[in-house]
């Protein structure tokens, strides 16, 4: 049984990432005709659609996908003999951590692509749709600086700082999430 734990962890991590990404893409209203949207819908619909009958989507937040992502993590840690309250806390923290990772890496990809593609690549459009809900709010707060966009850098620093703060608050639970 011991040899199955890394495999279970890998599968649950993948499902967690895919389900949180689906919920985020739906929230950002990314075009469902795009290949990434089609792939996520095909991968997750067999899981999300039945649960979606009981847990509705509210204000473009797919709570059924988020619930399933958390449930898989909770079941994984129950399988690892973690007590139920801690497993549920790890499940909630894993949602937050996965969302932060998606946002951080998509922002990093957006910044790197801005140096190379000048906005002409189809992936550039998808990444901008994923990051714009957060970056747009930051741009409203920051003063205008002409051609330089400091919102990407500020978001990266804020996400790194939040990761550090949450690690100092939750310690090993944050690391396990």
Secondary structure, DSSP 8 states (H G I E B T S, - for coil): -GGGHHHHHHHHHHHHHHHHHHHHHHHTT--TTSHHHHHHHHHHHHHHHHHHTTS-EETTEEHHHHHHHHHHHHHHHHHTT--HHHHHHHHHHHHHHHHHHHHHHHHHHHHHHHHHTTT-SHHHHHHHHHHHHHHHHHHHHS---TT---HHHHHHHHHHHHHHHHHHHHTHHHHH-
